Amino acid sequence: MNFSYKQDVVLMVRSLYFCMEEQWAKLAKIYDISPAQQHILFILSTNQKTLTPSEISEIGYWHISTVTRLLKPLKEREFITVNQDPLRNRYKNVAITYLGEELFRKIINTMIAKDFFPFKMNFLTEEELESFLKVGQKILDTNKGVSLREKIFNAKIEGIDYT
């Protein structure tokens, strides 16, 4: 493969990520919760509602120690609970609380109201967006596997109109 393609993809993905991170940082200031902690609330809200730290690590692409560090302030602020698994003593279960759901809903409603979140893309056609997503999914499938990609793309927030 032409090295220029590799370089351009890396630079484009990194630049898009920082555009998105900039918008997430603005939400962080409004709601006093980091982008990574926002993502944990999203993961808990859109999956089984109760996950192990290892499952959060896998879905969020974090090292387990990062997940542990991110969970602590969420627990202290009562946005999540962390409890021993009753069937497996060595495992913990993380669940989002009513307060966490309430905060997450506020964040999501703010995202929906802003046309530029995660970045300006309303000038793209549906076909362009679908093409972009198909390419991204193919890359993700090859590097992380179909099952993880399905967890990510099948994640839906209850009560949100996706049309």
VENTALIN-V467901 format. One record per residue. N is the residue number from 1. BURIAL is 1 if it has 24 or more other C-alpha atoms within 12 Angstrom, else 0. Layout:
n=N burial=BURIAL
n=N burial=BURIAL
//
This chain:
n=1 burial=0
n=2 burial=0
n=3 burial=0
n=4 burial=0
n=5 burial=0
n=6 burial=0
n=7 burial=0
n=8 burial=0
n=9 burial=0
n=10 burial=0
n=11 burial=0
n=12 burial=0
n=13 burial=0
n=14 burial=0
n=15 burial=0
n=16 burial=0
n=17 burial=0
n=18 burial=0
n=19 burial=0
n=20 burial=0
n=21 burial=0
n=22 burial=0
n=23 burial=1
n=24 burial=1
n=25 burial=1
n=26 burial=0
n=27 burial=1
n=28 burial=0
n=29 burial=0
n=30 burial=0
n=31 burial=0
n=32 burial=0
n=33 burial=1
n=34 burial=1
n=35 burial=1
n=36 burial=1
n=37 burial=1
n=38 burial=1
n=39 burial=1
n=40 burial=1
n=41 burial=1
n=42 burial=1
n=43 burial=1
n=44 burial=1
n=45 burial=1
n=46 burial=1
n=47 burial=1
n=48 burial=0
n=49 burial=1
n=50 burial=1
n=51 burial=1
n=52 burial=1
n=53 burial=1
n=54 burial=0
n=55 burial=1
n=56 burial=1
n=57 burial=1
n=58 burial=1
n=59 burial=1
n=60 burial=1
n=61 burial=0
n=62 burial=0
n=63 burial=0
n=64 burial=0
n=65 burial=0
n=66 burial=0
n=67 burial=1
n=68 burial=1
n=69 burial=0
n=70 burial=1
n=71 burial=1
n=72 burial=0
n=73 burial=0
n=74 burial=1
n=75 burial=1
n=76 burial=0
n=77 burial=0
n=78 burial=0
n=79 burial=1
n=80 burial=1
n=81 burial=1
n=82 burial=1
n=83 burial=0
n=84 burial=0
n=85 burial=0
n=86 burial=0
n=87 burial=0
n=88 burial=0
n=89 burial=0
n=90 burial=0
n=91 burial=0
n=92 burial=0
n=93 burial=1
n=94 burial=1
n=95 burial=1
n=96 burial=1
n=97 burial=1
n=98 burial=0
n=99 burial=0
n=100 burial=1
n=101 burial=1
n=102 burial=0
n=103 burial=1
n=104 burial=1
n=105 burial=1
n=106 burial=0
n=107 burial=1
n=108 burial=1
n=109 burial=0
n=110 burial=0
n=111 burial=1
n=112 burial=0
n=113 burial=0
n=114 burial=0
n=115 burial=0
n=116 burial=0
n=117 burial=1
n=118 burial=1
n=119 burial=0
n=120 burial=0
n=121 burial=0
n=122 burial=0
n=123 burial=0
n=124 burial=0
n=125 burial=0
n=126 burial=0
n=127 burial=0
n=128 burial=0
n=129 burial=0
n=130 burial=0
n=131 burial=0
n=132 burial=0
n=133 burial=0
n=134 burial=0
n=135 burial=0
n=136 burial=0
n=137 burial=0
n=138 burial=0
n=139 burial=0
n=140 burial=0
n=141 burial=0
n=142 burial=0
n=143 burial=0
n=144 burial=0
n=145 burial=0
n=146 burial=0
n=147 burial=0
n=148 burial=0
n=149 burial=1
n=150 burial=0
n=151 burial=1
n=152 burial=1
n=153 burial=0
n=154 burial=0
n=155 burial=0
n=156 burial=0
n=157 burial=1
n=158 burial=0
n=159 burial=0
n=160 burial=0
n=161 burial=0
n=162 burial=0
n=163 burial=0
//
